[in-house]
Amino acid sequence: MDSPCFPHPARGSTTVIRRSSFLSLFAAAALTAVVVSPALGAGDGHGPGSSAAPDERNARWVSTWTSMPQLTEPGNMPPAPFTQDGSVLTDATLRQTVHVSAGGEHIRLRFSNAFGGSALPITKVSVALPLDDTAGTSAITPGTARPVTFQGRSSISVPVGAQAVSDPLDFPLAPGSNLTATVYLATGQASTSITSHPGSRTTSYLRAGEHVSDADLPGATPTDHWYFLSGVEVWSRSTTSAAVVLGDSLTDGRGSTTNRNNRWPDLLLKRLEAGAATSRTALVNQAAGGNRLLDDGLGPNGLARIDRDVLAQSGVDWLLVFEGINDIGTAEATASAQQRIAAEVIAAYEQIITRAHTHGIRVYGATLTPMGGNTGYDDPDGHRERARQTVNSWIRTSGRFDSVIDFDRTVRDPQAPRRLLASLDTGDHLHLNPAGYQALADAVPTRLFRQAPLPRGFGYN
């Protein structure tokens, strides 16, 4: 039986009713659009706590500093009394300095709770310029402290596994300078599973009570770790782009000098800043000691973290991969195991290249540096050395990387190529001293970081 309310399609009134209904719906939609549009903020792009968007064309956010988030090991927790049973940093102020790469007039901060066992309740945050532009100091330059907000509020609770991005802040920041970020947690984080970057090579300070805007923190407890803060971004013209370095302890700076910022990416940044065509390049370090491409260890493996640490970063045009020695060094020292790990490391490079190319990011590969004589990694039968040579040969000859930086050739002993040059070796025959890191920085051609159109077909494979 036909419905008495809706004429059958064959009946003549159908067309009239459909047209009438369509016109009514169209008119209603148009009216709704007129009424609703002003409430949407007309696409002004800034939230309740941020300053008005700069009247600047062709500008974007660019990552200028990062630290790879990690689950904090027991030995790297905040020192007593700032770690208690089931909580950390209760009613405590944490002051940290970071060394930025690109500069800008506007900044925002990123805080990570990637490995927290509970929500991270941040009560108050400020930024300032450290006294005398010094890394690892508890003192700030008087008059430079500015409050940081989140959707117009001073506090925010960061859920487990999440990150929080602050409101944009008008805060002039010079290229290659230091920035102080101070955080206060009134109630602390209700867990001893927290997010940090242990290998900061920079001194941070902890003091009981709320001291976010204090000019100094006398009597504060020093600790050479970063906690919670995972990124700083600057608003910059499109002529500024970021390069990300994916690596392990050799990039994280094992063997460098605390509070001197002389890891090899820091030293490369100085070279980039000196060149007219590369002076606006941001260089961000996404490395951690002990990190591997294939298996979790100190932090997630390289393949697992590329989305978070590379693809989700702002304004990235280049990726430099210098990682794999820990995969070789921790695999069993047998011929079959090392043949397998070499093939898997190469396959990991292929995956990284494919995924980065999909996002329009050029990928540069660095050869793995020597480990001959290292107690933990060098084996008497040379199985791991052969795996290293297999991987390096592929890096040099496969043509898969957009360019190759031969770190191996730069720091190896010509008379004993399995070993580091003695003058560049910390003594463990794996890590480099500051002179060794300078050699790595000098080996990177700065022309690789000049902006240029991508070739046709880029990213197809």
BELHU-V609363 format. One record per pair of residues at least 6 apart in sequence whose ideal C-beta (glycine too) atoms are under 6 Angstrom apart, sorted by the first residue. I is the first residue (numbers start at 1). GAP is how many residues later the second one is. D is the distance in Angstrom with one decimal. If there is no record, write none. Layout:
I:GAP:D / I:GAP:D
//
This chain:
2:6:5.0 / 7:6:5.0 / 7:7:5.1 / 45:8:5.2 / 46:7:5.1 / 47:104:5.3 / 48:103:5.9 / 48:104:3.8 / 49:100:4.0 / 49:102:5.4 / 49:103:3.0 / 49:118:4.1 / 50:117:4.0 / 50:118:4.5 / 51:119:5.3 / 58:180:4.3 / 59:176:5.9 / 59:178:5.4 / 60:255:5.6 / 61:172:4.6 / 61:174:5.9 / 61:253:4.3 / 62:40:5.9 / 62:172:5.7 / 62:174:5.0 / 62:178:5.1 / 62:180:5.2 / 62:220:5.2 / 62:252:5.4 / 62:253:3.3 / 63:168:5.9 / 63:170:5.5 / 63:179:4.9 / 63:221:5.0 / 63:250:4.5 / 63:251:4.8 / 64:36:4.5 / 64:37:5.0 / 64:38:4.6 / 64:168:5.4 / 64:170:4.8 / 64:218:4.8 / 65:33:4.9 / 65:35:4.7 / 65:167:4.3 / 66:165:4.8 / 66:218:4.3 / 66:220:5.8 / 67:130:3.7 / 67:159:5.2 / 67:163:5.7 / 68:218:5.0 / 68:220:4.7 / 68:241:6.0 / 69:43:4.3 / 69:45:4.4 / 69:126:4.9 / 69:161:5.2 / 70:218:5.8 / 70:229:4.2 / 71:44:3.9 / 72:122:5.0 / 72:124:4.3 / 76:122:4.1 / 76:149:5.6 / 77:6:4.6 / 78:10:5.5 / 78:128:6.0 / 79:142:5.6 / 79:144:5.6 / 82:7:5.4 / 82:10:5.5 / 82:124:5.1 / 87:101:4.7 / 87:103:5.3 / 88:100:5.8 / 88:101:5.2 / 88:106:5.6 / 89:96:4.7 / 89:99:4.8 / 90:98:3.2 / 92:93:6.0 / 92:114:5.9 / 92:116:5.8 / 93:91:5.0 / 93:114:5.0 / 93:118:4.3 / 94:89:4.8 / 94:112:5.7 / 95:43:5.8 / 95:87:4.6 / 95:110:4.5 / 95:122:5.8 / 96:85:5.4 / 96:108:4.4 / 96:130:5.6 / 96:133:5.9 / 97:33:5.1 / 97:38:5.2 / 97:39:5.9 / 97:81:5.2 / 97:83:5.1 / 98:81:5.5 / 99:79:5.5 / 99:162:4.6 / 100:79:5.7 / 100:132:5.8 / 101:168:5.3 / 101:181:4.4 / 101:182:4.6 / 102:73:5.8 / 102:132:5.6 / 102:138:5.2 / 102:180:3.7 / 103:70:5.0 / 103:71:4.8 / 103:72:3.8 / 104:69:5.8 / 104:130:3.1 / 104:131:5.4 / 104:132:4.8 / 105:67:5.3 / 106:62:5.2 / 106:64:5.8 / 106:129:4.0 / 107:62:5.6 / 107:64:5.0 / 107:66:5.7 / 107:127:5.5 / 108:58:4.8 / 108:60:5.2 / 108:125:5.2 / 109:57:4.5 / 109:123:5.9 / 110:53:5.6 / 110:55:5.4 / 110:120:5.1 / 110:121:3.5 / 111:47:5.9 / 111:53:4.9 / 111:117:5.1 / 112:51:4.7 / 112:83:5.0 / 112:118:3.9 / 113:7:4.1 / 113:45:4.1 / 113:49:5.7 / 113:82:5.7 / 114:81:5.1 / 115:80:4.6 / 116:44:5.4 / 116:78:5.7 / 116:79:5.7 / 117:74:3.1 / 117:76:3.3 / 118:72:4.4 / 118:73:4.2 / 119:38:4.9 / 119:40:5.7 / 120:38:4.1 / 120:69:5.4 / 121:36:4.8 / 121:66:5.6 / 122:34:5.3 / 123:32:5.0 / 123:61:4.9 / 123:62:5.8 / 123:63:4.2 / 124:30:5.1 / 124:60:4.4 / 124:88:4.9 / 125:23:4.0 / 125:58:5.2 / 126:19:5.0 / 126:21:5.5 / 126:56:4.9 / 126:86:4.6 / 126:87:5.6 / 127:19:5.6 / 127:21:5.9 / 127:54:5.4 / 128:12:3.9 / 128:16:4.5 / 128:17:4.2 / 128:52:4.7 / 129:12:4.4 / 129:15:4.3 / 130:7:5.1 / 130:10:5.9 / 130:48:5.0 / 130:50:4.6 / 131:6:5.6 / 131:8:3.9 / 131:10:5.5 / 133:44:5.7 / 133:45:5.3 / 135:43:5.2 / 135:67:5.6 / 135:124:4.7 / 135:126:5.8 / 136:66:5.0 / 136:67:3.7 / 136:123:3.5 / 138:67:4.3 / 138:78:5.7 / 138:79:4.4 / 138:82:5.5 / 139:77:4.3 / 140:40:5.2 / 140:75:6.0 / 142:73:5.6 / 145:68:4.7 / 146:25:5.7 / 148:18:4.9 / 149:18:4.7 / 150:6:4.0 / 150:16:5.7 / 156:8:5.2 / 158:6:4.6 / 175:98:5.9 / 176:97:5.6 / 181:48:5.5 / 182:30:4.9 / 184:26:4.8 / 184:28:4.9 / 196:29:5.6 / 196:31:4.5 / 197:29:4.4 / 198:27:5.1 / 199:53:4.5 / 199:90:5.0 / 200:24:5.9 / 200:25:5.3 / 200:26:4.4 / 201:52:4.8 / 201:55:5.7 / 201:57:5.2 / 202:57:5.8 / 203:19:5.1 / 203:21:5.5 / 203:56:5.9 / 204:19:5.5 / 205:12:5.1 / 205:15:3.9 / 205:17:5.8 / 206:15:4.6 / 207:10:4.7 / 207:13:4.1 / 211:6:5.8 / 233:81:5.3 / 239:41:5.5 / 240:40:4.3 / 241:74:5.6 / 241:76:3.8 / 242:40:4.1 / 242:42:5.8 / 242:73:4.7 / 242:74:4.8 / 243:40:5.2 / 243:75:4.0 / 243:206:5.7 / 244:40:5.4 / 244:42:5.5 / 244:66:5.0 / 244:72:5.6 / 244:75:5.1 / 245:6:5.4 / 245:20:5.2 / 245:40:5.5 / 245:75:4.9 / 246:40:5.6 / 246:75:5.0 / 246:77:5.7 / 247:40:3.6 / 247:75:4.5 / 247:76:5.0 / 248:39:5.9 / 248:43:4.5 / 248:75:5.4 / 248:78:5.4 / 249:40:3.7 / 251:36:3.6 / 251:71:5.7 / 252:35:4.2 / 252:36:5.5 / 252:37:5.2 / 253:10:3.5 / 254:35:5.7 / 254:177:4.7 / 255:171:4.2 / 255:176:4.2 / 255:177:5.4 / 255:178:5.3 / 256:6:4.9 / 256:7:4.9 / 256:178:5.9 / 262:172:4.8 / 264:173:4.0 / 264:176:4.0 / 264:177:4.7 / 265:18:5.5 / 265:20:4.9 / 267:170:6.0 / 267:171:5.4 / 267:174:3.6 / 268:173:4.1 / 268:176:5.4 / 269:14:4.8 / 271:175:5.6 / 272:6:4.3 / 272:9:4.7 / 272:174:5.7 / 273:6:5.3 / 275:171:5.2 / 277:173:4.7 / 278:168:5.1 / 278:171:4.9 / 281:168:4.8 / 286:23:4.1 / 288:10:5.6 / 288:11:4.5 / 289:9:5.7 / 290:7:4.9 / 290:8:3.6 / 291:7:6.0 / 291:8:5.4 / 292:9:5.5 / 292:34:4.6 / 292:35:4.8 / 293:9:4.0 / 293:30:5.5 / 293:31:5.6 / 293:34:5.4 / 293:52:6.0 / 293:55:4.4 / 294:7:5.7 / 294:33:5.3 / 294:50:5.7 / 295:6:5.5 / 302:21:5.5 / 303:45:5.6 / 306:46:6.0 / 310:9:5.6 / 311:48:5.5 / 316:45:5.7 / 318:44:5.1 / 319:37:5.0 / 319:42:5.3 / 319:44:4.8 / 320:44:4.6 / 321:44:5.4 / 322:44:3.9 / 324:21:4.6 / 324:44:5.5 / 324:67:6.0 / 325:43:4.9 / 327:14:5.7 / 327:18:5.4 / 328:13:5.8 / 328:56:5.2 / 328:59:4.9 / 328:60:5.7 / 329:48:3.5 / 331:6:5.2 / 331:10:4.1 / 333:46:3.7 / 333:50:5.0 / 333:51:5.9 / 335:48:5.6 / 338:45:4.3 / 338:46:5.9 / 338:49:4.0 / 341:46:5.9 / 342:45:4.2 / 342:48:4.3 / 342:49:5.4 / 345:46:5.3 / 346:48:5.1 / 353:10:4.9 / 353:47:5.6 / 356:7:4.9 / 357:102:4.1 / 358:101:5.4 / 362:40:4.4 / 363:38:5.8 / 363:39:5.6 / 364:37:5.9 / 364:39:4.8 / 365:30:4.7 / 365:36:3.6 / 365:39:5.4 / 366:39:4.6 / 366:41:4.7 / 367:25:4.4 / 367:28:5.3 / 367:39:5.1 / 367:40:5.3 / 367:41:3.9 / 368:20:5.3 / 368:23:6.0 / 368:24:5.8 / 369:38:5.3 / 369:39:5.5 / 369:42:5.4 / 370:42:5.0 / 370:48:5.6 / 370:49:5.3 / 370:50:5.2 / 371:6:4.5 / 371:7:5.7 / 371:59:5.1 / 372:6:5.4 / 372:46:3.3 / 372:47:4.0 / 373:46:5.6 / 373:56:3.7 / 374:55:4.4 / 374:56:4.3 / 385:33:5.5 / 392:16:5.6 / 395:9:5.9 / 396:8:5.8 / 403:45:5.5 / 405:38:6.0 / 405:39:5.4 / 407:33:5.6 / 410:29:5.4 / 410:33:4.3 / 411:9:5.6 / 411:10:5.9 / 411:13:5.2 / 411:25:5.7 / 411:28:5.7 / 413:6:4.8 / 413:8:5.0 / 424:8:5.4 / 424:11:5.6 / 424:12:3.3 / 426:7:5.1
//
